[in-house]
């Protein structure tokens, strides 16, 4: 079965708290017949909508195609955490790329957060950008390593937004006995992701981009113009941007070889009211140091949103809730009697190095994917730099594409079983605390 429809009905958003708390705009019509454009973008998530907005602002004629609808995929389902940097720390990037390149990458990641904050302030206030992300550690050794990392960011990059928390301070902030320390990053934050996605679509259309829903791309014929074909139509465009991330079907081998789709899941409790303060002392988001990470925060109506429990098969498990809620109540026994009102899943894209994979597939075809859990900010930046590259200013795209993300061993055919084997080991390490 097509992975686009394995877990979802065409165009129907999941029954998430995000969808329940958002004014859902009407669907846009599909693409019918042949049209032309300067740029055709495949995928209407953060990356594709960001690219569309920036290209349309430059006066280019832009068409955006989505198999479902704008904001349908990970962009409308994720944990809403606007993280600092990449899913690889700066020390790793320094060893991989050298200090100068690492500083250039850091500047881009900081710009990604700043762009998102400014966009929310100026255009999408309903996304409710809120500062603060804590990182919880399960041992004092891990907490010490996080503190060292914060000091390195301060000394090398001038980043002074992180407060180091000892055991008492962490447990006063995040009320679980399992965290033995950590950090609080006030330069990071959290948003309502679906409202943000809908807002980006609105901004792109206001600049003149044309968005089409339920328009699955099944083939791209290279050339100038390239032909982007759906079941009911075709776009002839001088440039193509692939921005489907974990939802991109296997229409481009070079993307599939580097980007692995995995599933993650979130539940939302009933509104907790005054009891919310017995879980989180402040309106922050939290992620922890497990390899199979737990991530959580409170919603604006005091529901506890808890995410984690990755899976590596195309299909969602039949029972999402039991294992997810068990992870939640292990951390927070005080929530064992809380009613669960919503449970949903979604698909993100990861890479071998957990660094984003920006590629020039052909002279006029670009791809941005594999944000590996840091996509809320980084995917919008990817869209921005891909738009710059299309417009002839490719230096920042080249900085990100120089990360040189390797293919999964065996390419797309063997990435899932090999990664499942590796992740089973990491999950065991998490449970054993090693």
BELNOR-V208524 format. One record per backbone hydrogen bond with DSSP energy under -1.0 kcal/mol. CO is the residue of the C=O (numbers start at 0). NH is the residue of the N-H. If there is no record, write none. Layout:
BEGIN
CO|NH / CO|NH
END
This chain:
BEGIN
1|4 / 8|11 / 13|15 / 15|19 / 16|20 / 18|21 / 28|212 / 32|233 / 34|235 / 36|237 / 37|238 / 38|62 / 39|240 / 40|64 / 41|242 / 43|70 / 44|48 / 45|49 / 46|50 / 47|51 / 48|52 / 49|53 / 50|54 / 51|55 / 52|56 / 54|59 / 55|58 / 60|37 / 60|38 / 61|209 / 62|40 / 63|211 / 64|42 / 65|214 / 67|213 / 68|71 / 72|75 / 73|76 / 73|77 / 79|190 / 80|82 / 81|188 / 88|92 / 89|93 / 90|94 / 91|95 / 92|96 / 93|97 / 97|101 / 98|102 / 99|103 / 100|104 / 101|105 / 102|106 / 103|107 / 104|108 / 105|109 / 106|110 / 107|111 / 108|112 / 109|113 / 110|114 / 111|115 / 112|116 / 113|117 / 114|118 / 115|119 / 116|120 / 117|121 / 118|122 / 118|123 / 123|126 / 124|127 / 126|191 / 129|189 / 131|284 / 132|184 / 133|286 / 134|182 / 135|288 / 136|179 / 138|142 / 139|143 / 140|144 / 141|145 / 142|146 / 143|147 / 144|148 / 145|149 / 146|150 / 147|151 / 148|152 / 149|153 / 150|154 / 151|155 / 152|156 / 152|158 / 160|185 / 162|183 / 164|181 / 165|169 / 166|170 / 167|171 / 168|172 / 169|173 / 172|280 / 173|175 / 180|136 / 181|164 / 182|134 / 183|162 / 184|132 / 187|131 / 188|81 / 189|129 / 191|195 / 192|196 / 193|197 / 194|198 / 195|199 / 196|200 / 197|201 / 198|202 / 199|203 / 200|204 / 201|205 / 202|206 / 203|208 / 204|207 / 209|63 / 211|65 / 218|228 / 220|226 / 225|236 / 226|220 / 227|234 / 228|217 / 228|218 / 231|32 / 232|229 / 233|34 / 234|227 / 235|36 / 236|225 / 238|39 / 239|365 / 240|41 / 241|367 / 243|246 / 244|247 / 248|250 / 251|254 / 251|255 / 252|256 / 254|257 / 254|258 / 256|407 / 259|349 / 261|347 / 262|310 / 263|345 / 264|307 / 265|343 / 266|305 / 267|340 / 267|341 / 271|274 / 272|275 / 273|276 / 274|277 / 275|278 / 275|279 / 278|174 / 281|283 / 284|133 / 285|295 / 286|135 / 290|292 / 293|287 / 294|306 / 295|285 / 296|304 / 298|301 / 301|271 / 302|298 / 303|268 / 304|296 / 305|266 / 306|294 / 307|264 / 310|262 / 319|323 / 320|324 / 321|325 / 322|326 / 323|327 / 324|328 / 325|329 / 326|330 / 327|331 / 331|334 / 332|335 / 334|337 / 338|269 / 341|267 / 343|265 / 345|263 / 347|261 / 348|371 / 349|259 / 356|368 / 358|366 / 361|364 / 363|239 / 364|360 / 364|361 / 365|241 / 366|358 / 368|356 / 370|373 / 373|377 / 374|378 / 376|380 / 377|381 / 378|382 / 379|383 / 380|384 / 381|385 / 382|386 / 383|387 / 384|388 / 385|389 / 386|390 / 387|392 / 388|391 / 393|397 / 394|398 / 395|399 / 396|400 / 397|401 / 399|402 / 400|403 / 407|410 / 413|417 / 414|418 / 415|419 / 416|420 / 417|421 / 418|422 / 419|423 / 420|424 / 421|425 / 422|426 / 423|427 / 424|428 / 425|429 / 426|430 / 427|431 / 428|432 / 428|433
END
